[in-house]
Amino acid sequence: MEAQRALVRQVGDRVAESQEALVEGLVQDIRAQIGALDQEAAARSLLEASITENVVAAINFLRQGIEPDQLEAPTAALAYARVLAQRDVPQSALIRAYRIGHQRFLDHTFALLDDLPAADRVPVCVELVRLSGQFIDLICEQVGRTYERERDRWVASRSGVRQRWVTDLLGGGPVDRAAAARALRYPLDAVHLACTLWPAARMTTFDLVAAVDDVRAHAVSALGARAALVVPTDEYEARLWLALPGPPNAPASPSSSTSATASSSASGSGSAYLGAPEGSPLHAAFGRPGTGLGGFRTSARQAARVREILGTRLGSGAAAAPLWVHYDQAAPVALMAGDLPAVRDFVTSTLGALAAAGAREAVLRDTLRVFLDRHRGHAATARAMSLHRNSVQYRVHRATALLPHGERDLADDFNVRAALLAVHWLGDAVLATGP
């Protein structure tokens, strides 16, 4: 028996050496096989953290011979279960992920046993099946209880009730609009501007609620909104809808309000967008204003796309301060950001050496982007970037020289502009990864 335990510990050591590949494969498998868990960047990050900590816990369970009654689910696994409960993701999707993980873990582990003598391999495999099954059962029981408790709490809360109505409204199916409007205390026949809010740095739930309420008050005042609806997505994120002033059939835009705070667009066009209140610790992703229930849904969907872009950009470390971005600022990128490998191929083939992930290339890309957006005006670019005109000319010349065909690529610059915009919003995720 002691010899068998020693072999199991040895197997645990081997799995630890290939832990990174195992986690990466698990993340890909679960996202591919369980659509409900293939969500936006923030949720994917929580999924990856949960998988990583579960794999580490399973390895330690094998190596250290932990008693089953002392086994505790990892913190990230419990946090992920709570988030799924808040987002109305079925518990069956969560448990299925653990079953997929169990099978993948065994497949990965068995592949490491080929050099063991047959007399040792069979009993070790049997013991691994027993221990891993025990581990999965105990962890599933704990995360399942956590999910159920959080789900009961969330549904019983006012936020949970609002979220269920909003989920029905966004689902696209039949819904009693009058009942929804009464329950939400929000006019669904208005012109809606949707926004997704999330913290730029770690903060408590209490502080997040206070910050979201500050944004709500600021937006209502700046835009003269008729009403506002705040619905937490989970404990890390909230959605905000604003019912803009004017009749439902009137065109509306945040830039049409004279009291709106201006923030520069990505292209530097100077259009006015709702800006953050001073000192706000939140990122914000806005959709376009839209009318009626269709506008309620479309604006939220656009805000979610901008949220996905910023999640990718922030994940690459491209920004530290809170960002407030409107759909119009990044619409072309929002439409193609769902397939990052394809965007990366487009960027690298279009920009050539200018797509390298270096500080020098980043400066040249940014200068060329602003230059093309300013209708190739050196003076206008210099003013926008607070540079000397000669510096702009030098940078544009160097950037152009790095394009695959030099100046010929700028004869029809649509692709170059699109590629530069993609890099601006998506950051290192779409740059060349190496030779």
C-alpha positions in Angstrom: 0.0 0.0 0.0 2.8 2.4 0.9 4.5 1.7 -2.5 1.3 2.4 -4.3 0.9 5.8 -2.4 4.5 6.6 -3.4 3.6 6.0 -7.0 0.5 8.2 -6.8 2.7 11.0 -5.3 5.1 10.5 -8.2 2.2 10.8 -10.7 1.1 14.0 -8.9 4.6 15.4 -9.4 4.5 14.6 -13.1 1.1 16.3 -13.5 2.4 19.3 -11.7 5.2 19.6 -14.3 2.6 19.8 -17.1 0.0 21.8 -15.2 0.0 24.7 -17.6 -0.8 22.7 -20.6 -3.5 20.8 -18.7 -5.2 24.0 -17.6 -5.0 25.5 -21.1 -6.6 22.4 -22.6 -9.3 22.4 -20.0 -10.3 26.0 -20.6 -10.5 25.4 -24.3 -12.6 22.2 -23.9 -15.0 23.6 -21.5 -15.6 26.8 -23.5 -16.1 24.7 -26.7 -18.4 22.2 -25.1 -20.5 24.3 -22.8 -21.8 27.4 -24.5 -23.3 28.9 -21.3 -19.7 29.2 -19.9 -18.2 30.8 -23.0 -18.9 34.3 -21.9 -17.1 37.7 -22.1 -13.5 38.3 -21.0 -14.2 39.0 -17.4 -16.2 35.8 -16.9 -13.6 33.8 -18.9 -10.9 35.1 -16.5 -12.9 33.8 -13.6 -13.4 30.5 -15.3 -9.7 30.1 -15.9 -8.9 31.0 -12.3 -11.4 28.4 -11.1 -9.9 25.7 -13.3 -6.3 26.6 -12.3 -7.0 26.4 -8.6 -9.0 23.2 -9.0 -6.2 21.6 -10.9 -3.7 22.7 -8.2 -6.0 21.4 -5.5 -6.3 18.0 -7.3 -2.5 17.7 -7.7 -2.0 18.5 -4.0 -4.7 15.9 -3.1 -2.7 13.3 -4.9 0.8 14.4 -3.7 -0.1 15.1 0.0 -2.6 12.4 0.7 -5.1 14.9 2.1 -8.0 13.3 4.0 -11.3 13.7 2.2 -13.0 15.4 5.2 -10.3 18.1 5.2 -10.7 18.8 1.5 -12.0 22.3 0.7 -13.1 23.8 -2.6 -10.7 26.5 -3.8 -11.7 30.1 -3.3 -11.8 30.9 -7.0 -14.1 27.9 -7.6 -16.6 29.1 -5.0 -16.4 32.7 -6.4 -17.1 31.4 -9.9 -20.1 29.4 -8.7 -21.5 32.5 -7.1 -21.0 34.5 -10.2 -22.8 31.9 -12.3 -25.7 31.9 -9.9 -26.0 35.7 -10.2 -25.9 35.5 -14.0 -28.7 32.8 -14.1 -26.4 30.2 -15.7 -27.8 26.8 -15.0 -26.1 24.8 -12.2 -26.0 21.8 -14.6 -23.5 23.7 -16.8 -21.2 24.2 -13.8 -21.4 20.5 -12.8 -20.9 19.4 -16.4 -17.7 21.4 -16.5 -16.4 19.4 -13.5 -17.2 16.1 -15.2 -15.4 17.3 -18.3 -12.5 18.4 -16.1 -12.4 15.0 -14.4 -12.2 13.1 -17.7 -9.6 15.4 -19.1 -7.5 15.1 -15.9 -7.6 11.3 -16.1 -6.7 11.3 -19.8 -3.8 13.6 -19.1 -2.6 11.6 -16.1 -2.9 8.2 -17.8 -0.7 9.5 -20.7 2.1 10.0 -18.1 2.2 6.4 -17.0 3.5 4.7 -20.1 7.0 4.1 -18.6 5.6 2.3 -15.5 5.8 -1.5 -15.4 2.4 -3.1 -16.2 2.3 -4.6 -12.8 2.3 -1.1 -11.3 0.3 0.7 -13.9 -3.0 -1.1 -13.5 -3.3 -0.6 -9.7 -2.1 3.0 -9.9 -4.8 3.7 -12.6 -7.4 2.2 -10.4 -6.3 4.3 -7.4 -6.2 7.4 -9.5 -9.8 6.8 -10.7 -10.9 6.3 -7.1 -9.1 9.4 -5.7 -10.0 11.7 -8.6 -13.7 10.6 -8.4 -13.6 11.2 -4.7 -12.1 14.7 -5.2 -14.7 15.6 -7.9 -17.6 14.5 -5.8 -16.5 16.5 -2.8 -15.7 19.6 -4.7 -19.0 19.4 -6.7 -20.9 19.1 -3.5 -19.3 22.2 -2.1 -19.6 24.4 -5.2 -23.2 23.1 -5.7 -24.2 24.2 -2.2 -22.5 27.6 -2.8 -24.3 28.0 -6.1 -27.7 27.2 -4.5 -27.2 29.5 -1.5 -26.2 32.4 -3.8 -29.0 31.7 -6.2 -31.6 31.7 -3.4 -30.1 35.0 -2.0 -29.9 36.6 -5.4 -33.5 35.7 -6.5 -34.9 36.9 -3.1 -33.1 40.3 -3.4 -34.6 43.2 -5.4 -31.6 43.1 -7.7 -32.2 39.5 -8.5 -35.9 40.3 -9.3 -34.8 43.1 -11.6 -32.2 40.9 -13.3 -34.8 38.2 -14.0 -37.0 40.7 -15.7 -34.1 42.1 -17.7 -33.0 38.6 -18.7 -36.4 38.0 -20.1 -36.4 41.3 -21.9 -33.0 40.7 -23.5 -33.8 37.1 -24.4 -35.8 38.2 -27.4 -38.9 36.0 -26.6 -42.4 37.1 -25.7 -42.6 39.2 -22.6 -45.3 41.3 -20.9 -43.8 44.7 -21.4 -46.3 46.5 -19.2 -45.7 44.2 -16.3 -41.9 44.5 -16.9 -42.1 48.3 -16.9 -44.1 48.3 -13.7 -41.7 45.8 -12.0 -38.6 47.7 -13.1 -40.1 51.2 -12.6 -38.6 52.1 -16.0 -40.3 53.2 -19.2 -39.6 50.6 -22.0 -41.1 52.9 -24.7 -38.3 55.5 -24.3 -35.1 56.1 -26.1 -32.5 54.0 -24.2 -28.8 54.4 -23.7 -27.2 51.2 -22.2 -24.0 51.1 -20.3 -21.9 48.3 -18.6 -19.9 49.4 -15.6 -17.1 47.5 -13.8 -14.3 48.4 -11.4 -10.9 49.5 -12.7 -9.3 48.1 -9.6 -10.2 45.9 -6.7 -13.0 47.2 -4.6 -15.6 46.0 -2.1 -19.1 45.3 -3.1 -20.3 48.2 -1.0 -17.9 50.6 -2.7 -18.9 49.2 -6.1 -22.6 49.9 -5.4 -21.8 53.4 -4.3 -19.6 54.1 -7.4 -22.4 52.8 -9.7 -24.9 55.0 -8.0 -22.6 58.0 -8.5 -22.4 57.3 -12.2 -26.2 56.9 -12.4 -26.7 60.3 -10.7 -24.1 61.9 -12.9 -25.5 60.5 -16.1 -29.1 61.4 -15.3 -28.0 65.0 -14.6 -25.7 65.3 -17.6 -28.2 63.9 -20.1 -31.4 65.0 -18.5 -32.6 61.4 -18.4 -36.3 60.7 -17.6 -35.4 57.6 -15.7 -32.5 55.2 -14.9 -32.4 51.4 -14.4 -29.4 49.8 -12.6 -29.2 46.0 -12.7 -26.1 44.2 -11.3 -24.8 41.5 -13.7 -22.9 39.9 -10.8 -20.9 41.2 -7.8 -18.2 42.6 -10.1 -20.3 44.3 -12.8 -23.6 46.3 -13.3 -25.7 47.4 -16.3 -27.2 50.9 -16.5 -30.0 52.0 -18.8 -30.9 55.6 -19.2 -34.3 56.8 -20.7 -33.2 59.8 -22.6 -35.4 62.9 -22.9 -37.7 63.6 -25.8 -40.4 61.5 -27.5 -39.6 57.9 -28.4 -39.5 58.6 -32.1 -37.0 61.4 -31.9 -33.4 60.8 -32.7 -31.2 60.9 -29.7 -27.5 60.8 -28.9 -25.5 61.5 -25.8 -23.7 64.2 -27.9 -27.0 66.0 -28.5 -27.3 67.0 -24.9 -25.7 70.3 -24.2 -25.0 69.3 -20.6 -23.1 66.1 -21.6 -19.5 65.9 -20.5 -17.2 65.7 -23.4 -14.6 63.0 -23.8 -12.4 62.6 -26.8 -13.3 59.7 -29.2 -10.7 57.2 -30.2 -10.5 58.8 -33.6 -10.1 62.2 -32.1 -13.0 63.6 -34.0 -13.9 65.8 -31.2 -17.4 64.5 -30.8 -19.0 64.9 -27.3 -19.7 61.8 -25.4 -20.8 61.3 -21.8 -17.6 61.4 -19.7 -16.9 60.0 -16.3 -17.6 62.0 -13.1 -14.4 63.2 -11.5 -12.6 60.5 -9.6 -14.9 57.6 -10.8 -13.1 54.3 -10.2 -15.2 52.5 -12.9 -14.7 51.5 -16.5 -17.8 52.1 -18.7 -18.9 50.7 -22.0 -21.8 52.4 -23.8 -24.0 51.3 -26.7 -25.8 53.7 -29.0 -29.2 55.2 -28.1 -32.1 53.1 -29.4 -35.9 53.4 -29.3 -38.4 51.0 -27.6 -37.7 47.5 -26.5 -35.6 46.9 -29.6 -33.4 49.8 -28.7 -33.2 48.6 -25.1 -31.8 45.3 -26.4 -29.6 46.6 -29.1 -27.9 49.3 -27.0 -27.2 46.7 -24.3 -25.8 44.3 -26.9 -23.5 47.0 -28.3 -22.4 47.9 -24.7 -21.5 44.3 -24.2 -19.4 44.3 -27.3 -17.5 47.3 -26.2 -17.1 45.6 -22.8 -15.5 42.6 -24.6 -13.1 44.9 -26.4 -12.0 46.7 -23.3 -11.7 43.3 -21.4 -9.2 42.2 -24.1 -7.4 45.5 -24.1 -7.1 45.8 -20.3 -6.1 42.1 -20.1 -3.1 43.0 -22.2 -2.1 45.7 -19.8 -2.7 48.5 -22.3 -4.5 50.8 -19.9 -4.5 51.4 -16.1 -6.9 54.4 -15.7 -10.7 54.0 -16.0 -11.9 54.0 -19.6 -15.2 55.3 -20.8 -15.8 54.2 -24.3 -18.9 54.5 -26.6 -19.9 52.1 -29.3 -19.4 54.7 -32.1 -15.8 55.0 -31.0 -15.0 51.4 -31.6 -17.8 50.0 -33.8 -15.7 48.5 -36.6 -13.6 46.7 -34.0 -16.6 45.6 -32.1 -17.9 43.8 -35.2 -14.8 41.8 -35.7 -13.5 41.3 -32.1 -15.3 37.9 -31.7 -12.5 36.2 -33.7 -9.2 37.4 -32.3 -7.0 35.0 -34.3 -8.6 36.3 -37.5 -8.1 39.9 -36.4 -4.5 39.1 -35.5 -3.9 37.6 -39.0 -5.5 40.7 -40.6 -3.4 43.1 -38.5 -0.1 41.4 -39.0 -0.6 40.9 -42.8 -1.8 44.5 -43.2 0.8 46.3 -41.0 3.8 44.0 -41.5 6.7 45.0 -39.4 4.6 47.8 -37.9 2.6 45.1 -36.1 5.6 44.2 -33.9 4.9 44.3 -30.1 7.6 46.9 -29.3 7.4 50.4 -27.7 8.9 52.0 -30.8 6.3 50.4 -33.1 3.5 51.4 -30.7 4.5 55.1 -30.9 4.7 54.9 -34.7 1.3 53.1 -35.0 -0.4 55.6 -32.8 1.1 58.5 -34.8 0.1 57.0 -38.1 -3.5 56.3 -36.8 -4.0 59.9 -35.7 -2.4 61.2 -38.9 -4.8 59.2 -41.1 -7.7 60.2 -39.0 -6.8 63.9 -39.4 -7.0 63.6 -43.1 -3.2 63.3 -43.3 -2.7 66.8 -41.9 0.7 67.1 -40.2 -0.2 70.3 -38.4 -3.6 68.8 -37.1 -1.8 65.7 -36.0 0.9 67.7 -34.2 -1.8 69.7 -32.3 -3.7 66.5 -31.4 -0.6 64.8 -30.1 1.2 67.8 -28.6 4.2 67.2 -30.9 6.3 69.4 -33.2 5.2 69.1 -36.9 8.7 67.8 -37.8 8.3 65.0 -35.3 5.0 64.0 -36.9 6.6 63.9 -40.3 9.5 61.8 -39.1 7.2 59.3 -37.3 4.8 59.0 -40.2 7.8 58.4 -42.6 9.2 55.7 -40.3 5.8 54.0 -39.8 5.1 54.0 -43.5 8.4 52.4 -44.2 7.5 49.5 -42.0 4.3 48.7 -43.9 4.6 45.7 -46.3 4.5 47.8 -49.4 5.5 51.2 -48.0 3.6 54.2 -49.3 1.7 52.1 -51.8 -0.3 50.7 -48.8 -1.6 54.2 -48.1 -3.0 54.8 -51.6 -6.2 53.2 -50.4 -5.7 53.2 -46.7 -9.0 51.5 -45.6 -7.3 48.3 -44.4 -4.4 50.1 -42.7 -6.8 52.4 -40.8 -8.9 49.3 -39.8 -5.8 47.4 -38.6 -4.5 50.4 -36.7 -7.9 50.9 -35.0 -8.0 47.2 -34.1 -4.6 47.5 -32.4 -5.6 50.7 -30.6 -8.6 49.0 -29.0 -7.5 45.4 -28.7 -3.8 45.9 -27.8 -1.2 43.2 -27.7 -3.8 40.5 -28.2 -3.8 41.2 -32.0 -0.1 42.0 -32.5 2.6 39.7 -33.9 3.4 37.0 -31.4 7.0 36.3 -32.6 9.0 35.0 -35.6 
